[in-house]
Amino acid sequence: MIQGALLIALAALLWATTGIVAKSLFTGTELQPVTLGFLRLVVAVPFFWLLMLRERQQLKRTAEGTSATTGGVWKMGKKAFLPLAALGLFQAFYQGSYLLAVDLTGAGIATLIALCLPPVLVSLLAAPLLGEKPGWLTIAALIAAIIGTGMLVLSDMDTAGTLRLGGILVALFAAVVYSGFTLTSRYSSAGTGVFTTAFICFFTAALIMLPVVALSGGFEGLDSLGISQWLMIAYIGVVPTCIGYVSFFTGMKTTPATLSSIIVTMEPLFVALLAWLFLGEVLGPTGIAGALILTAAVIVASKYGGKSGTSQKADAG
């Protein structure tokens, strides 16, 4: 169990590096956030294709000698495929909005808002949508999350010298999108392997983002990127996306879901620390207090707000 918990913590740390590397790319180049999101998926999709094939082979071997059957992703029924495609739609919107929020504000505040609010929102929305009645602790967590977010915004105003309203609103939008992703993943979680889910999700998201990048001129200027910038893009696609995802699900095999959901909340804190170390982003006393309040709200929501949906995470970071 300790090894599993450490693997999940490693995944959270790897995911945390996404915003840091992305902010460095946006600062030093003209690369658009939506283009980076698309390229990240392009790098990751072949990896998850191979993992999906391996997963299908393992399921086939398990089913041999029984009445169970396994088909390829192309044999998946419409009822099972549509929710997974919907996850791809949410993933596409999340990739673009999260990276845009990082560009418009900072890696720390964008990640804290985009990733800490969804567990609390999901715990609240699960009541009318999934019949999971929220208790008073969930409601208290929502209030605390709102207070913590407000403190983060005030801290960002003090640091930046202005209200970066556009970036904060985009981060809030990313939080809402990821909440929809989590709720949809709960609905579609039964009967589909995790890597099959991941491949369909990322492949669909890439298809959705392709015309957006093309029409917005996102491919212009890519030939001006240097080797170091391409290595940074490859890093985002390979390390936090592929390696982080595998580390997470390997750790999930021996770690209780509640504990894993709490460990994952370290990701925004890792981002805040890395943003301070490498980007010079300072939260200040008010921001640190807000981050701690927001993290506490996430832990309460994850522990008492019903299923966390963590087992269906497809790399939000």
N, C-alpha and C positions, 0 to 999 in steps of 0.2 A: 504493500500500500504506500510506503514511503517513496519507493521508486516511482510509482505512478503519480504521486503528488508532485514530485520533483519534475517529472516530464511535463505536467500541465503548467507548472510555474515557468519552465523553460519556454513552452509555447507562448505564454503570456508575454514573456520578455522579448521573444522574437517578433511577435505581433506588434509590440510597442515600438520597434525600430522602424516600422513602416512610415509613420508620420514624420520621424526625424529625418530619414533619408529623403522622403518626398519634399519636405520643406527646404532641404538643401538643394534639391533639383530645381524647385520653383524659384529660389533666390538667385541661382547662378545661370539659369537658362530661360528660354521663352516657352518651355514645355507647358502645355495646358493640362490641368488636372484630369479632364475627361480622357485625354490621350494617354496619360500615365496609367489611369485605371484600366483602359483597354489593353495596353501593352502588358500590364501585370497579368491579366487574364490569359492573353496569348501565350505567355511563358508557362503559365500553370496548367493550362488545359491538357497538353500532351501527357504531362506527369499524371494527372488524375485519370486520364484515359487508360494508361497502363495499370494504375492501381485498381480501376474498375474491372478490367479484364482479369486481373489476378483474383479479385474478390469474387467474380462470377465463377471462375474455375474452382475456387475453394467451396463455394456453395454447391456447385455441381457434384464435386467429389463427396460432399456431405450427404447429398440427396441420393447418391447411387445406392441401389438396393432397397430404396423405399419408394413410396408412391409419389413423393414430392418431385416437382420438376422446376427447373430454372431456365429461363430464357434470357436472351440478350436484351440490351436496352431497347433494341428495335422491336422486340416482341412485347414490350410493356403496354398494358391497356391504357386507353385514353383517360380513364378515371384516375389511374395512378400517375400518369405522365403530366397532366395539366397542373396539379399542385406543385410539382417539381419545376415545371417551366415558370410558374408564378414566382418561385423562389429566385429564379434567374432574373426576372424582371425587377424584383426588390433589390437583388444584388447589384444590378446595373445602376439603379438609382442611388444605392448606397455608396458604391465606389466613386461615382462622380461627385456626389454631394459632400462626402467626408473629405476627399482630397481637396475639393474646392474650399471647404471650411478651413483646412490646414493652410492653404495658400492665402486666404483672406485674413486669417487671425494668426494663430500660432499652433504648433503641434500639440502643446499641452492642453490648452483650453478647448480646442476643437475635439480632442479625443475624450476628455473628461465629460463634455456635454453629450457627444455622440454615442458614447458607450456606457455611461453611467445611468443615463435616464431610461433607456429601453427596458431593463429588468423591472423598474418601478412601474413604468407605463403598462408593461405586459401584465404584471400582477393585478393592476386595476382593470384593464380591458378584458382580462380573462373571465371576469364575472359575467358581463352580458354576452360575450362571444362564445365562451367555452363552458359556462356554467360553474366556474370556480369562484365561489363567493369570497370576496376580500375581507379579511378581518381588520380589527382596529390597528394592528401593527402595520398592515399594508398601507392603510390610509395615512398613518403617521409617517411611514417611510416616504410616501408621495410628498407630504408637506415638507419633510426634511430635504428631499431632493430639490424641491422648488427653492427653498431657502439657500441650499448649497450652490445651486446654479446662479442665483442672484448674487451671491458673494463672489463667485468666480467672475461674473460680468463686471462687478465693481472693481475687483482687483485688476482685471484686464484694462479697464478704463484708466486706472492710476498708472499702470505700467506703460501703456501705449500713448497716453495723453489725450485719447479720444475714444468715443464709443464706436467700436468696430461692429456696428449693428448688422451689416450685411453678412459677415462671417459667422456671427453668433446665430443669426436666423437660419443660415444654411446648415450649421451644426445641429440646430434644433430639428430641422427638416430631416437630416440624416438620422437622428434619434428616432423620429416617428417612422421613417422607412424601415429601420432595423427592427423596430417593434413589430411592424407588419410582417417582416421576414420571420421573426421568432414565432409569432402566432401561426403563420402558415406552415412552418416546419413542424409544429406540434400536430397540425391536422394531417400532414403528409408523411409522418415519421414511420408509420407501421408498414412492414413488409418490404422495405427498400434498403439495400446496403448503403452504408455511409459514403463510400467512395462512388457508388453509382449516383447517389444524390448529389455529391459534390461535382461530379463531371457534368451532369445535366444542368446544374445550377450555373456553373462557371461558363459552360459552352453557350447556354442561352443568353447569359449576360453579355458575353463577347459579341454575339450576333446582334444584340440590341444596340450595343455601343458603337459598333462598326459604322453604320450610316451617320450616327450623331457626330462621330469624330470626323468623318469624311466631309460632311456638309458644313461643319464649323471651321474647317480649315486646320484641323488638329494635326494633320500629317505634314503640313508645311513646316519646313525648317528642321525636320528630323535629321537631314543629312548634315546639319551643322553641329550636331551633338558630337562631343569627343568620346574617346574610348572610356574615360572615367565616368562620363554620364551614362553610357550604355551599360557599363558594369553596375552602376547604381540601380538602373532599371531592372537588370537581370537579378540583382540581389533581392529586390522587392518581390519579384516573381518566384524566386526559388526559395529563399530562406524563410521569411515570415509566412509566405503563402503555402508552399509545399512542405518544407521541413516542419514548420510550426503546426500545420494541420495534422501531419502524421504523429508528431510528438503528443499532440493533444489527445487523439483517439487511442494511441497506445497507452497513455496514462489513464484514460477513462475506463479501460478494461479492468483495472484493479482499484479504482478510486470511486467512492460513492458520489452520486450525481450532485448532492447538496454541497459536499466538500469541494468538488471540482468547480462548481459555479462560484463559490466564494474565492477560490484561488484565482480564478480568471479575473476577478475584480482588481487584481494587482496590475493588470495591463495599463489602465489609465495612470496609475501611480508611477509605474515604470516610465511611461511616456513623459510625465511631468518631470521626473528626475533626469531623464536623458535630455529633455529639452533644456533644462537648466545647465547641464554639463556641457552639451555640445552646441546649443543654439543661443545660450545666454538668456533664455526666457525665464523671467522671474515672476512667480505668482504673488509674492508678498504675503504678509501675515493673514490678511483677509482671504486671499485666494487659497492659501494652505488650509485655513480653517474650513472654507467652503468645500475644498476637495475631500477633506476628512469626513465632513458631514454627508457629502454626496456618496462617498464610499460606504459609510455606515448604513445609509439608506438602501444601497444596492445589496449589501449583505443581508439585511433584514428582509428585503423583498425576495431575495433568492432562497432564503431559508424558510420563510413562512408564507410566501405568495404562491405556493403550488409548484408544479414542475417548472423548472427554469428554462427548458428548451435548449440547454447547453449541449446536449448530445447531438443536436442537429446544427451546431455552429458551422458555418462555412466561411471561416476567416473574416470576421468583421474588421479586424485591425488593418 
